[in-house]
Amino acid sequence: MKTPEEVIAALTGCKSTDLIAIILEAAEQTILSLTNRTKLIPPLEVARRDLAVVMINRLGTEGESSRSEGGISVSFEEMPKAIQAAIETYRLARVCGHAFEAVQNQDV
């Protein structure tokens, strides 16, 4: 089984392990912010990897919504709808400004 870092390197051609680690952390923080969670849950690992791939592929085009060069037009989405839908599935609602996460039973 390949690690998320290995999968991202294979999908993007990125050879910098430091850059991949930074982008994975940024993708995780984005997902946590969108879901009102404090920890990434296993079902969101694929969304983190996919978002990191998008973020690496968009390096150098930050802030652009579209571009035209040599008769070719390209438009960018903030986040692909498939990734956004996967993230929203695990979003916690806020009640009185607080999101309640399930607490795992711990043997003391």
C-alpha positions as CSV (number, residue, x, y, z in Angstrom):
1,M,0.0,0.0,0.0
2,K,1.4,3.4,-1.0
3,T,1.5,6.3,1.3
4,P,-0.4,9.5,0.4
5,E,2.9,11.1,-0.3
6,E,3.9,8.4,-2.8
7,V,0.5,8.6,-4.5
8,I,0.7,12.4,-4.9
9,A,4.3,12.1,-6.2
10,A,3.1,9.5,-8.8
11,L,0.1,11.6,-9.8
12,T,1.8,15.0,-10.1
13,G,5.4,14.1,-10.9
14,C,6.4,16.3,-7.9
15,K,9.7,15.1,-6.5
16,S,9.9,17.4,-3.5
17,T,8.9,15.6,-0.3
18,D,9.0,18.9,1.6
19,L,6.5,20.5,-0.8
20,I,4.2,17.5,-0.7
21,A,4.2,17.6,3.1
22,I,3.4,21.3,3.1
23,I,0.6,20.9,0.6
24,L,-0.8,17.9,2.5
25,E,-0.9,20.0,5.7
26,A,-2.6,22.9,3.9
27,A,-5.2,20.5,2.4
28,E,-5.8,19.0,5.8
29,Q,-6.3,22.5,7.4
30,T,-8.7,23.5,4.6
31,I,-10.7,20.3,5.2
32,L,-10.8,20.8,8.9
33,S,-11.9,24.4,8.5
34,L,-14.7,23.4,6.1
35,T,-15.9,20.5,8.3
36,N,-15.7,22.3,11.7
37,R,-13.5,19.4,13.0
38,T,-10.3,19.4,15.0
39,K,-9.0,16.0,13.7
40,L,-9.1,14.5,10.2
41,I,-11.2,11.4,10.2
42,P,-10.3,8.4,8.0
43,P,-13.1,8.9,5.4
44,L,-11.6,12.3,4.6
45,E,-8.1,11.0,3.8
46,V,-9.0,10.5,0.1
47,A,-10.4,14.1,0.0
48,R,-7.1,15.3,1.5
49,R,-5.0,13.5,-1.0
50,D,-7.2,14.6,-3.9
51,L,-7.2,18.2,-2.7
52,A,-3.4,18.1,-2.3
53,V,-3.1,16.9,-6.0
54,V,-5.3,19.8,-7.1
55,M,-3.3,22.3,-5.0
56,I,0.1,21.1,-6.4
57,N,-1.3,21.2,-10.0
58,R,-2.5,24.8,-9.4
59,L,0.9,26.1,-8.1
60,G,1.8,29.2,-10.0
61,T,-1.9,30.0,-10.9
62,E,-3.0,31.1,-7.4
63,G,-5.6,33.8,-7.6
64,E,-6.5,33.2,-11.2
65,S,-10.1,32.3,-12.2
66,S,-9.3,32.0,-15.9
67,R,-6.5,32.4,-18.4
68,S,-6.2,32.7,-22.2
69,E,-2.9,32.0,-24.0
70,G,-2.4,31.3,-27.7
71,G,-6.1,30.8,-28.4
72,I,-6.4,28.4,-25.5
73,S,-8.7,29.3,-22.6
74,V,-8.5,27.7,-19.2
75,S,-10.8,28.3,-16.3
76,F,-10.3,27.2,-12.7
77,E,-12.6,26.2,-9.9
78,E,-11.9,27.0,-6.3
79,M,-12.3,23.3,-5.5
80,P,-13.6,20.5,-7.7
81,K,-17.3,19.7,-6.9
82,A,-16.5,16.0,-6.3
83,I,-14.0,16.8,-3.6
84,Q,-16.3,19.5,-2.1
85,A,-19.2,17.0,-2.0
86,A,-17.0,14.4,-0.2
87,I,-16.0,17.0,2.4
88,E,-19.5,18.4,3.0
89,T,-20.7,14.9,3.8
90,Y,-18.6,14.9,7.0
91,R,-19.3,18.5,8.0
92,L,-20.3,19.1,11.6
93,A,-23.1,21.6,12.2
94,R,-22.4,24.4,14.7
95,V,-24.7,24.8,17.6
96,C,-24.4,28.1,19.5
97,G,-21.0,28.6,17.9
98,H,-19.6,25.2,18.8
99,A,-19.3,22.0,16.7
100,F,-19.5,18.8,18.7
101,E,-17.3,15.9,17.6
102,A,-18.0,12.3,18.8
103,V,-15.6,11.3,21.5
104,Q,-14.1,7.8,21.3
105,N,-14.5,5.6,24.4
106,Q,-11.1,5.3,26.1
107,D,-10.2,2.7,28.6
108,V,-8.4,4.4,31.5
